[in-house]
Amino acid sequence: MRPVESRGQLIEVTDRGLYCPAGGFYIDPWRCGPGMRAVITHAHSDHARAGCEAYLCAEPGVGVLRTRLGAAAGPDADDDAPGEAADAGRSAAVQGLRYGERLTIGDVAVSLHPAGHVLGSAQVRVERLSGGGGEDRGKVWVVSGDYKVEADPTCDAFEPVPCHVFITESTFGLPVYRWRPAEEVFDEMARWWLECRQEKVTPVVFCYALGKAQRVIAGAVRALQRVGTGQRVGTGQAAAVVAHGAVMKLVEAYRQAGVDLPPVQHAQAAEVKAAAQRGEAMLLVAPTGSDHTPWLRKMGPVSTATASGWMAVRGTRRRRNLERGFVLSDHADWPGLLAAINATGASRVGVTHGHVDPLVRYLRERGTDAWPVPTRFVGESPQGGEEEERPGPAPEGPPERERR
């Protein structure tokens, strides 16, 4: 197995995370400190840590990154105030780079390319310019960050980036993970919403405040318009969707970046309960971790659900005591991972952030030079909360073999 930590690589693993010696910067460092420069793939808390001196990210994600750096500990489930971010994020320099634009840093050229994960998510392309003696000149490495290959109206679509070495995430790196088209999932969510209206209860979807929440807002409203013939999406100027304050902060950041979202209002208990009693229940979108809180109990009778790729795993919804589970992920499924890897044309593939060993084994079996890349984080968590350092479970029962 190639020691990824060994010196001489274009990108190395250190005790602070992925590091590019030729450029003097880190990529999504898991531990920041004074004087550090970081290139950030996206603003989820396991990829964007506060404490670095300077940050570079894709231009569409500057607003959400500043918002998240200002709340480095992540949204508090009981902090429903839509107020301003703390000053911590504003003290660091955040630079935006247009997708595809090249920036020379030291002896490398860096460019960012859409990853399709959330607003501003990017794959980091690093090209060696001189390579010391010239042996590595022109070598290209790409660090994927988190990505999905399915289209999403709330962020730029994933674009394959040709490279020699590709470091890919593997959150759902098992053959059992195969997503249905998102439109089908949102239609199912809309039908549940209509059932809640008939039962005069408020439907609540728990999901990540950044990315998944905005995708749910956009997709559920469009689906209600498709399947809910004769149903009002909103009453007058009122929104059909209301949200927790932690979600609202990021909804505003999305709007400022030019993302077209349906009307969303800050959830007020009296309005939420009144709409449900009228048979016009509003969809309530809240961050994972806000269930079983006094804030939620104020909203009256509710029906609870979550939207996550982990809902494909038997027992996850039951363990979280939820009434519905919608299989909706902002990560690539097994076919998506393989398609993305193939599209790069990379001869070497590093695998990180999830079900690493099965994907490495599969790639090696088909002749690809693949190896595990150490990380402290594994991405989307089945237990809830922001993306953080929690391992995902293996599915119950043996995974099916990928048919070739």
C-alpha positions as CSV (number, residue, x, y, z in Angstrom):
1,M,0.0,0.0,0.0
2,R,1.4,3.4,-0.9
3,P,2.1,5.5,2.2
4,V,0.0,8.6,1.4
5,E,1.7,10.5,4.2
6,S,5.2,10.1,2.6
7,R,7.0,13.3,1.4
8,G,7.2,14.1,-2.3
9,Q,3.5,13.8,-3.1
10,L,1.7,16.7,-4.8
11,I,-0.9,16.4,-2.0
12,E,0.1,14.8,1.4
13,V,-1.8,13.8,4.5
14,T,-0.7,15.6,7.6
15,D,-2.0,15.8,11.2
16,R,-4.0,18.8,10.1
17,G,-5.4,17.3,6.9
18,L,-4.6,17.3,3.2
19,Y,-1.7,19.6,2.4
20,C,-0.1,20.8,-0.9
21,P,3.6,21.5,-0.1
22,A,4.3,23.1,-3.5
23,G,1.5,25.6,-2.9
24,G,1.7,26.0,0.9
25,F,-2.0,25.4,1.5
26,Y,-4.4,22.8,3.0
27,I,-7.5,21.4,1.5
28,D,-10.4,21.1,4.0
29,P,-8.1,21.0,7.0
30,W,-9.6,19.3,10.0
31,R,-7.4,21.4,12.4
32,C,-6.7,25.1,11.7
33,G,-4.2,27.4,13.2
34,P,-2.6,30.9,12.7
35,G,-1.0,31.5,9.4
36,M,-2.7,28.5,7.7
37,R,-4.2,28.9,4.2
38,A,-7.1,26.7,3.3
39,V,-8.8,25.8,0.1
40,I,-12.4,24.7,1.0
41,T,-14.5,22.3,-1.0
42,H,-17.8,23.4,0.7
43,A,-19.1,24.9,3.9
44,H,-20.3,21.8,5.8
45,S,-18.7,21.8,9.2
46,D,-16.5,18.7,8.6
47,H,-14.8,20.5,5.7
48,A,-14.8,24.1,6.8
49,R,-13.2,24.7,10.1
50,A,-12.7,28.2,11.7
51,G,-9.3,29.3,12.7
52,C,-7.3,29.6,9.5
53,E,-5.8,32.9,8.3
54,A,-7.2,32.8,4.8
55,Y,-9.8,30.7,2.9
56,L,-10.3,30.1,-0.8
57,C,-13.6,28.7,-2.1
58,A,-15.8,28.8,-5.1
59,E,-17.4,32.2,-5.7
60,P,-21.0,31.0,-5.3
61,G,-20.2,29.6,-1.8
62,V,-18.5,32.7,-0.3
63,G,-21.7,33.8,1.5
64,V,-22.5,30.4,3.0
65,L,-18.9,29.9,4.0
66,R,-18.8,33.2,5.8
67,T,-22.1,32.4,7.5
68,R,-20.8,29.0,8.7
69,L,-17.4,30.2,9.8
70,G,-19.2,32.7,11.9
71,A,-21.0,29.9,13.6
72,A,-18.2,27.4,13.8
73,A,-19.8,25.2,16.4
74,G,-22.7,24.5,14.0
75,P,-26.4,25.6,14.4
76,D,-27.7,25.0,17.9
77,A,-30.9,23.0,17.8
78,D,-32.5,25.4,20.3
79,D,-31.0,28.6,18.8
80,D,-33.9,29.7,16.6
81,A,-32.9,33.3,16.3
82,P,-32.3,34.3,12.7
83,G,-29.7,36.9,13.9
84,E,-26.2,37.7,12.6
85,A,-23.3,35.4,12.5
86,A,-20.6,35.8,15.1
87,D,-17.5,37.9,14.4
88,A,-15.1,34.9,14.3
89,G,-15.8,34.1,10.6
90,R,-15.5,37.8,9.6
91,S,-11.9,38.0,11.0
92,A,-10.6,35.6,8.4
93,A,-10.1,36.5,4.7
94,V,-12.4,34.6,2.4
95,Q,-11.6,34.8,-1.3
96,G,-14.0,33.5,-4.0
97,L,-12.8,32.0,-7.3
98,R,-15.0,31.5,-10.3
99,Y,-15.5,28.0,-11.4
100,G,-12.8,27.0,-13.9
101,E,-10.6,30.1,-13.2
102,R,-6.9,29.3,-12.6
103,L,-5.0,30.8,-9.7
104,T,-1.3,30.3,-9.3
105,I,-0.2,29.6,-5.7
106,G,3.4,28.9,-5.3
107,D,4.4,26.2,-7.8
108,V,0.9,25.0,-8.6
109,A,-2.1,26.2,-10.5
110,V,-5.4,25.8,-8.6
111,S,-8.9,25.8,-10.1
112,L,-12.3,24.9,-8.6
113,H,-15.0,22.9,-10.5
114,P,-18.6,22.2,-9.6
115,A,-19.2,19.2,-7.3
116,G,-23.0,19.3,-7.2
117,H,-23.1,18.7,-3.5
118,V,-24.4,22.0,-2.1
119,L,-24.2,25.7,-3.1
120,G,-20.6,26.6,-3.8
121,S,-19.3,23.0,-3.5
122,A,-16.2,22.4,-5.6
123,Q,-13.7,19.9,-6.7
124,V,-10.1,21.2,-6.2
125,R,-7.9,20.7,-9.2
126,V,-4.1,21.1,-8.5
127,E,-1.6,21.2,-11.4
128,R,2.2,21.1,-10.8
129,L,3.8,23.8,-12.8
130,S,7.5,23.0,-12.7
131,G,7.8,19.8,-10.6
132,G,11.3,20.6,-9.4
133,G,13.4,18.7,-11.9
134,G,10.5,18.6,-14.3
135,E,9.4,15.0,-13.7
136,D,6.1,16.0,-12.2
137,R,5.5,19.0,-14.4
138,G,1.9,19.0,-15.6
139,K,0.7,16.3,-13.2
140,V,-2.9,17.0,-12.1
141,W,-4.5,15.9,-8.9
142,V,-8.2,16.5,-8.1
143,V,-9.7,16.4,-4.6
144,S,-13.4,15.8,-5.0
145,G,-14.7,16.9,-1.6
146,D,-18.3,15.7,-1.3
147,Y,-20.3,15.4,-4.6
148,K,-23.4,14.0,-6.2
149,V,-24.0,13.5,-9.9
150,E,-27.8,14.0,-10.0
151,A,-29.0,17.5,-11.1
152,D,-30.1,19.9,-8.3
153,P,-31.7,23.3,-9.0
154,T,-30.1,24.8,-5.9
155,C,-26.4,24.4,-6.9
156,D,-24.2,24.0,-10.0
157,A,-24.1,20.5,-11.5
158,F,-21.2,18.2,-11.0
159,E,-18.6,18.4,-13.8
160,P,-16.0,15.6,-14.4
161,V,-12.4,16.9,-14.3
162,P,-9.8,14.9,-16.2
163,C,-6.7,14.2,-14.0
164,H,-3.9,11.8,-13.3
165,V,-4.9,11.3,-9.6
166,F,-8.4,11.5,-8.2
167,I,-9.2,11.6,-4.5
168,T,-12.8,10.7,-4.1
169,E,-15.2,10.6,-1.2
170,S,-17.0,7.3,-0.5
171,T,-19.8,8.1,2.0
172,F,-22.1,5.7,0.2
173,G,-19.4,3.4,-1.2
174,L,-21.3,0.2,-1.2
175,P,-23.3,-1.4,-4.1
176,V,-26.5,-1.4,-2.0
177,Y,-26.8,2.4,-2.2
178,R,-28.7,3.3,-5.4
179,W,-30.9,6.4,-5.4
180,R,-34.3,6.8,-7.0
181,P,-34.7,9.9,-9.1
182,A,-35.2,12.9,-6.7
183,E,-38.4,13.9,-8.4
184,E,-40.0,10.6,-7.3
185,V,-38.8,11.2,-3.8
186,F,-40.3,14.7,-3.7
187,D,-43.6,13.5,-5.1
188,E,-43.7,11.0,-2.2
189,M,-42.9,13.8,0.2
190,A,-45.7,16.0,-1.3
191,R,-48.3,13.2,-0.9
192,W,-47.3,12.9,2.7
193,W,-47.7,16.6,3.1
194,L,-51.2,16.4,1.7
195,E,-52.0,13.6,4.1
196,C,-50.8,15.8,7.0
197,R,-53.2,18.5,5.8
198,Q,-56.1,16.1,5.9
199,E,-55.1,15.0,9.4
200,K,-54.5,18.7,10.5
201,V,-51.0,18.1,11.6
202,T,-47.8,19.9,10.6
203,P,-45.3,17.9,8.5
204,V,-41.7,18.4,9.8
205,V,-38.6,17.4,7.7
206,F,-35.3,17.2,9.6
207,C,-32.3,17.6,7.4
208,Y,-28.9,19.4,7.2
209,A,-29.4,23.2,7.5
210,L,-27.0,23.8,4.6
211,G,-27.8,22.2,1.3
212,K,-30.3,19.6,2.0
213,A,-32.8,22.0,3.6
214,Q,-32.7,24.3,0.5
215,R,-33.1,21.3,-1.8
216,V,-36.1,20.1,0.2
217,I,-37.7,23.5,0.1
218,A,-37.3,23.8,-3.6
219,G,-38.2,20.2,-4.4
220,A,-41.2,19.8,-2.1
221,V,-43.0,22.9,-3.3
222,R,-42.6,22.0,-6.9
223,A,-43.8,18.5,-6.1
224,L,-46.9,19.8,-4.3
225,Q,-47.7,21.8,-7.4
226,R,-47.5,18.6,-9.5
227,V,-49.4,16.2,-7.3
228,G,-51.6,18.5,-5.2
229,T,-54.2,19.5,-7.8
230,G,-56.3,22.3,-6.3
231,Q,-54.1,22.6,-3.3
232,R,-52.9,26.1,-2.3
233,V,-49.1,26.3,-2.1
234,G,-49.5,29.4,0.0
235,T,-52.2,31.8,1.3
236,G,-51.9,35.2,-0.3
237,Q,-48.4,36.4,0.5
238,A,-47.9,33.6,3.1
239,A,-45.4,30.9,2.4
240,A,-46.2,27.2,2.2
241,V,-42.9,26.5,3.9
242,V,-41.6,27.7,7.2
243,A,-38.2,27.0,8.7
244,H,-36.1,27.0,11.8
245,G,-33.9,30.0,12.3
246,A,-30.7,28.0,11.6
247,V,-32.2,27.1,8.2
248,M,-33.4,30.7,7.5
249,K,-29.8,32.1,7.9
250,L,-28.7,29.9,5.0
251,V,-31.8,30.4,2.9
252,E,-30.9,34.1,2.9
253,A,-27.3,33.2,1.9
254,Y,-28.7,31.1,-1.0
255,R,-30.9,34.0,-2.1
256,Q,-28.1,36.4,-2.0
257,A,-26.1,34.0,-4.2
258,G,-28.9,34.1,-6.8
259,V,-30.6,30.8,-6.1
260,D,-34.3,30.9,-6.8
261,L,-36.2,29.4,-3.8
262,P,-39.9,29.5,-3.1
263,P,-41.1,31.8,-0.3
264,V,-40.0,30.7,3.1
265,Q,-40.9,32.3,6.4
266,H,-39.4,32.0,9.9
267,A,-41.5,29.4,11.8
268,Q,-43.9,31.0,14.3
269,A,-45.7,28.6,16.5
270,A,-49.1,30.4,16.4
271,E,-49.1,30.6,12.6
272,V,-47.9,27.0,12.2
273,K,-50.7,25.6,14.5
274,A,-53.4,27.8,12.9
275,A,-52.5,26.7,9.4
276,A,-52.7,23.1,10.4
277,Q,-56.1,23.5,12.0
278,R,-57.4,25.2,8.7
279,G,-56.3,22.1,6.8
280,E,-53.5,24.1,5.1
281,A,-50.5,22.8,7.1
282,M,-47.2,24.4,6.1
283,L,-44.1,22.2,5.6
284,L,-41.7,22.9,8.5
285,V,-38.0,22.4,7.6
286,A,-35.7,22.1,10.6
287,P,-32.1,21.0,11.2
288,T,-31.3,17.5,12.3
289,G,-30.9,17.6,16.1
290,S,-33.9,19.9,16.7
291,D,-36.3,17.0,17.2
292,H,-37.2,16.3,20.9
293,T,-36.7,20.0,21.8
294,P,-38.9,22.6,23.5
295,W,-38.9,24.6,20.2
296,L,-40.6,21.7,18.3
297,R,-43.1,21.0,21.1
298,K,-44.4,24.6,20.7
299,M,-45.5,23.8,17.1
300,G,-48.4,21.6,18.1
301,P,-49.3,18.2,16.6
302,V,-46.6,17.2,14.0
303,S,-45.7,14.3,11.8
304,T,-41.9,13.9,11.6
305,A,-39.6,12.8,8.8
306,T,-36.1,13.0,7.7
307,A,-34.4,13.2,4.3
308,S,-31.2,11.3,4.1
309,G,-29.4,8.6,2.1
310,W,-29.2,6.7,5.4
311,M,-32.9,6.1,5.1
312,A,-32.0,3.3,2.6
313,V,-30.5,1.4,5.6
314,R,-33.1,-0.8,7.4
315,G,-33.8,0.3,10.9
316,T,-32.4,3.8,10.7
317,R,-35.8,5.5,10.7
318,R,-37.0,3.3,13.5
319,R,-33.9,4.0,15.7
320,R,-34.5,7.7,15.3
321,N,-38.2,7.4,16.1
322,L,-39.4,9.1,13.0
323,E,-42.7,8.5,11.1
324,R,-41.3,8.9,7.6
325,G,-37.9,8.5,6.0
326,F,-37.2,9.9,2.5
327,V,-34.1,8.5,0.8
328,L,-32.6,11.7,-0.5
329,S,-28.8,12.3,-0.4
330,D,-26.5,15.0,-1.5
331,H,-23.8,12.4,-2.0
332,A,-23.2,10.1,-5.0
333,D,-24.6,6.6,-4.7
334,W,-22.6,3.6,-5.8
335,P,-23.2,4.0,-9.6
336,G,-22.6,7.7,-9.3
337,L,-19.2,7.2,-7.6
338,L,-18.1,4.7,-10.3
339,A,-19.3,7.0,-13.1
340,A,-17.5,10.0,-11.6
341,I,-14.3,8.1,-11.1
342,N,-14.4,6.7,-14.7
343,A,-15.1,10.1,-16.1
344,T,-11.9,11.5,-14.7
345,G,-9.7,9.1,-16.6
346,A,-7.4,8.9,-13.5
347,S,-4.8,6.1,-13.4
348,R,-4.6,6.4,-9.5
349,V,-7.6,6.9,-7.2
350,G,-7.4,7.7,-3.5
351,V,-10.6,6.9,-1.5
352,T,-11.6,8.7,1.7
353,H,-14.5,9.8,3.8
354,G,-16.9,6.9,4.2
355,H,-17.0,3.2,3.1
356,V,-13.4,3.3,2.0
357,D,-12.2,-0.3,2.0
358,P,-15.1,-1.8,-0.2
359,L,-14.6,0.8,-2.9
360,V,-10.8,0.5,-2.8
361,R,-11.1,-3.3,-3.1
362,Y,-13.6,-3.0,-6.0
363,L,-11.3,-0.6,-7.9
364,R,-8.3,-2.7,-7.4
365,E,-10.2,-5.8,-8.6
366,R,-10.9,-4.0,-11.9
367,G,-7.2,-3.0,-12.3
368,T,-7.2,0.6,-10.9
369,D,-4.3,1.7,-8.7
370,A,-6.5,2.6,-5.6
371,W,-5.6,3.2,-2.0
372,P,-7.3,4.5,1.2
373,V,-6.6,8.1,2.2
374,P,-6.8,8.7,6.0
375,T,-9.3,11.2,7.3
376,R,-10.8,12.1,10.7
377,F,-14.2,12.6,9.1
378,V,-16.6,10.4,7.3
379,G,-19.4,12.7,6.0
380,E,-23.1,12.4,6.2
381,S,-24.2,11.0,9.6
382,P,-27.1,8.6,10.1
383,Q,-27.5,9.8,13.7
384,G,-28.3,13.3,12.7
385,G,-26.5,16.6,13.3
386,E,-24.2,18.4,11.0
387,E,-21.8,16.4,8.9
388,E,-19.1,15.5,11.4
389,E,-16.8,12.8,12.7
390,R,-19.1,9.9,13.1
391,P,-18.7,6.6,11.2
392,G,-21.7,5.5,9.0
393,P,-23.1,2.0,9.7
394,A,-22.8,-0.9,7.4
395,P,-26.2,-2.0,6.0
396,E,-27.9,-4.9,7.8
397,G,-27.2,-8.1,5.8
398,P,-24.4,-8.7,3.3
399,P,-24.0,-6.2,0.5
400,E,-24.9,-7.5,-2.9
401,R,-22.1,-7.9,-5.4
402,E,-21.9,-5.3,-8.2
403,R,-22.8,-7.0,-11.5
404,R,-20.2,-6.4,-14.2
